[in-house]
Amino acid sequence: NAYIIIEGNTDASRKGIVPPDLVRQLSYDRADAVRKAIMEKYQFDPNKFKVVGNGWDNPLPACTDPSNAEHNKKNRRVEVKVFPLETGS
């Protein structure tokens, strides 16, 4: 019994070249693909999910150089956060 947030992220290698709204949509689509796979495999309630597309706004702390290929690889990611729901006593 939990609430699940799935966040998609992208690297900033194309910042200034590609419009931010397209990058945000890409990161949303990436996260939504994970949500769909989880729901299909485990038959979870779709109301328990929130999907977020961060675009390039949430780089890993030590990976902020968009000209570094290794940083970019690490920033193209999806994070799944699970929060247990409190039960009343």
Steps between C-alpha positions, in 0.01 A plus 500: 500500500709790371514808280759489222671793328689426181731775378658508156819696440714593201850631451570863408723425201251664261413795725462811289444290186184304582197681649459432875137390457606219265766386745251505786257294288776249420576458869127467579460235231801314638345494849155411369643199315629372835159563661326305224742208532453484878121516470494232231726263690355547851142619434538800733230764542573783251385755759803415715742654248626845423722545194735799472720614214789704640675557170857610565409686822604222740855386424679271742710715739841390373392485134419854392740547207291464180815460289601186693359186331515298823300767687242503220466122512435509876243780469287309246314311768172422672462513876223312681404624845265296716321657795305272736148619571423557863228282638254624760499334838 
